[in-house]
Amino acid sequence: MSIDAMRIGLISDTHISKRGELWPQVFDVFDGVDAILHAGDVWSPALLDELEAVAPLRVARGNGDLGQDDARLEDQCAMTFEGLTVAMLHDFPSPAYRPAELILDRVRLRFPDISPDVVVYGHTHIEAIDHVNGLLCVNPGSPTLPHNKSLRLGTIGFLNLEGGVIDAELWQLTEGGAERIRV
């Protein structure tokens, strides 16, 4: 990557109730990222403190975060990195199982004032990278409850931005760290 490139860590559905419960591999793999995007269902603001110690953080409020009083939790958000617009929210239809027009309609409904290049979402606990008529949709899955199975090492993701081009990666946490999933 060039000096102008950015690497953004993606995480969702951590379902952590107190400090120190997230797999340490997540912090190791996120070391050096330019930002972290959490697509919701955090549960504990203490986890947000830990992630913010690694990199600047944006967080979408998940259905499991309802009632949490933390200014960092946003119902949905959009940000620009290297001239590319990234939108993030928790609950979003999975492009693998829904028609393209429904996906695009949902984006227009939730983000009426922008035309995002990427949508980062969570909720399903199932990692996915999909392209819908030029829109990149990324669900990093869950590091703690992958595919809704507890006490297993799950997944996280990355966005790589360089020269106006964006690429997404999914990574499987392992006992020794993490390895890229080929999709």
Secondary structure, 3 states (H helix, E strand, C coil): CCCCCEEEEEECCCCECCCCCCCHHHHHHHCCCCEEEECCCCECHHHHHHHHCCCCEEEECCHHHCCCCCCCEECEEEEEECCEEEEEECCCCCCCCCCHHHHHHHHHHHCCCCCCCEEECCCCCCCEEEEECCEEEEECCCCCCHHHCCCCCCEEEEEEEECCEEEEEEEEEECCEEEEECC
